Amino acid sequence: MPSVLDQSALDQLFCAARTHNAWQGRPVPDELLTRVYNSMRMAPTSANCSPARIVLVKSKEAKEKLKPALMEGNVAKTMAAPVTAIIGYDMRFYEKMGQLFPHVPDARSWFDKDEQTAFTTAFRNGTLQGAYLMLSARAYGLDCGPMSGFDNAMVDQLFFAGTNVKSNFLCNLGYGDPAGVYPRSPRLSFDEACSII
């Protein structure tokens, strides 16, 4: 049986982890980003379809390229963050099903004839993988600042032109400055959000 994580680990992943809006100047090494990805990729997706495609925006030039697509309230914190992950999903993820789900040779056919099924699968599982990325980043000691306030069409044109990838959400990554954290908002209780039947 797997062991239960101790409270300090749960705090790092969930209970004490916060959305960060201000950042320390500490850089995030490429090697650490690789480790974060290599852990998150092991988490489950349906039929191992793995549709997430991630652009890790680090350079000044790439940040300036992203800047016009951001809502005004997200500009300063994104420009200050060491890394901004553009979490996207590949609408033709099924082209890799032979590699990712080799024990079912016709798995591609589950998706390649129905655009709506492909979209639903790509968006759902790409979103899951974005959440896994955040948990993996936190597990490696990074802080996260996920956000939706940007122009998806512009980001797609700027970063995914000529591909079948669509942007989903952005997540700033780095070492957060606690001074920029807002008071924690309430959460729904178990009874408000869940039922056991």
C-alpha positions in Angstrom: 0.0 0.0 0.0 1.3 3.5 -0.8 2.2 5.5 2.3 0.2 8.7 3.2 2.1 11.9 2.6 2.9 13.8 5.8 1.2 17.1 6.6 4.2 19.2 5.4 4.0 17.6 2.0 0.2 18.1 1.9 0.8 21.7 2.9 3.3 22.2 0.1 1.0 20.8 -2.5 -2.4 22.0 -1.3 -3.1 23.4 2.2 -0.5 26.2 2.5 0.2 26.6 -1.3 -1.1 29.9 -2.7 -1.5 31.6 -6.0 1.4 34.0 -6.4 1.2 37.5 -7.9 4.7 38.8 -7.0 8.0 37.1 -7.6 11.5 36.9 -6.3 14.3 37.5 -8.7 15.6 33.9 -8.4 15.9 32.2 -11.8 14.4 28.8 -12.6 17.0 26.5 -14.3 16.0 24.7 -17.4 17.0 21.4 -15.7 14.4 22.0 -13.0 11.7 22.7 -15.6 12.7 19.4 -17.2 12.3 17.6 -13.9 8.9 19.2 -13.3 7.7 18.0 -16.8 9.2 14.5 -16.4 7.2 14.0 -13.2 3.9 15.5 -14.4 3.9 13.4 -17.6 3.6 10.3 -15.5 0.1 11.3 -14.2 -2.9 9.7 -15.9 -4.8 10.8 -19.0 -7.5 8.9 -20.8 -6.0 6.2 -23.0 -2.6 7.8 -22.2 -3.5 10.4 -24.8 -1.2 13.1 -23.3 -2.5 16.1 -25.3 -0.8 18.9 -23.4 1.8 21.0 -25.2 3.6 23.5 -23.1 5.6 26.5 -24.1 7.8 27.7 -21.2 8.3 31.5 -21.8 11.6 32.6 -20.1 13.5 35.0 -22.3 12.9 38.8 -22.3 12.1 38.6 -26.0 9.5 35.8 -25.5 7.9 37.7 -22.6 7.6 40.8 -24.8 6.0 38.7 -27.4 3.4 37.4 -24.9 2.8 40.8 -23.3 0.2 42.2 -25.8 -2.0 39.1 -25.3 -2.3 39.7 -21.6 -5.2 41.4 -19.8 -3.9 44.6 -18.2 -4.1 43.2 -14.6 -1.9 40.3 -15.6 0.9 42.2 -17.3 3.2 43.2 -14.4 3.2 39.9 -12.6 3.8 38.0 -15.8 6.6 40.2 -16.9 8.2 39.7 -13.4 7.7 35.9 -13.2 10.8 33.9 -14.1 8.8 31.6 -16.3 5.3 31.7 -17.8 4.0 28.3 -18.9 1.5 28.4 -21.8 -0.5 25.2 -21.3 -2.0 24.2 -24.6 -3.7 21.1 -26.0 -3.0 19.4 -29.3 -6.2 18.9 -31.3 -4.4 16.1 -33.3 -3.0 14.4 -30.2 -4.4 11.1 -31.7 -1.5 11.1 -34.2 0.7 9.9 -31.3 -1.7 7.2 -30.1 0.4 4.5 -31.8 3.4 5.6 -29.6 1.4 6.2 -26.4 -1.2 3.4 -26.5 0.6 0.7 -28.6 -1.3 -2.2 -27.2 -4.5 -1.0 -29.0 -3.4 -0.5 -32.6 -6.6 1.2 -33.7 -6.9 3.7 -30.8 -6.4 6.6 -33.2 -9.7 5.7 -34.8 -11.5 6.6 -31.5 -10.8 10.2 -32.1 -9.7 11.0 -35.7 -13.1 10.8 -37.3 -15.0 13.0 -34.8 -13.8 16.5 -34.2 -16.0 17.1 -31.2 -14.8 13.9 -29.5 -11.2 14.9 -30.2 -11.7 18.4 -28.8 -13.4 17.2 -25.7 -10.7 14.7 -25.1 -7.9 17.1 -25.8 -9.3 19.9 -23.7 -10.2 17.7 -20.7 -7.0 15.9 -20.6 -4.8 18.9 -21.4 -6.5 20.7 -18.5 -5.7 17.8 -16.2 -2.1 17.9 -17.4 -1.9 21.6 -16.6 -3.1 20.9 -13.1 -0.5 18.1 -12.8 2.2 20.6 -14.0 1.2 22.9 -11.1 1.4 20.1 -8.5 4.7 18.9 -9.9 6.1 22.4 -9.8 5.0 22.8 -6.2 6.5 19.4 -5.3 9.9 20.7 -6.7 9.7 23.8 -4.5 8.3 26.2 -7.1 5.3 28.5 -6.7 2.5 28.9 -9.2 0.4 31.7 -10.5 -2.3 30.3 -12.8 -4.5 32.7 -14.8 -7.0 32.9 -17.5 -6.8 36.6 -18.3 -5.4 36.6 -21.8 -6.4 36.6 -25.5 -6.4 32.9 -26.5 -6.6 33.6 -30.2 -3.6 36.0 -30.0 -1.5 33.5 -28.0 -2.4 30.8 -30.5 -1.3 33.0 -33.4 1.9 34.1 -31.6 3.1 30.8 -30.2 1.2 28.0 -32.0 0.8 29.2 -35.6 1.0 26.4 -38.1 0.2 23.8 -35.5 -2.9 22.1 -34.2 -2.3 23.3 -30.6 -4.7 25.7 -28.9 -3.9 27.6 -25.7 -5.8 26.7 -22.5 -4.4 28.7 -19.6 -1.2 30.4 -18.4 0.7 29.7 -15.2 3.5 31.8 -13.9 6.3 29.7 -12.2 9.1 30.7 -9.9 9.8 31.5 -6.3 7.0 33.7 -5.1 7.2 36.8 -2.9 4.8 36.2 0.1 4.2 39.9 0.3 2.2 39.7 -2.9 -0.2 37.0 -1.8 -3.8 38.0 -1.2 -5.7 36.7 1.9 -7.1 33.2 1.2 -10.6 33.2 -0.1 -13.2 30.8 1.4 -13.6 27.3 0.0 -16.8 25.1 -0.1 -17.1 22.5 2.6 -17.3 18.8 1.9 -21.0 18.8 2.4 -21.5 21.8 0.1 -19.5 20.3 -2.8 -19.7 16.5 -2.3 -22.2 13.7 -1.7 -21.6 10.0 -0.9 -24.3 7.8 -2.3 
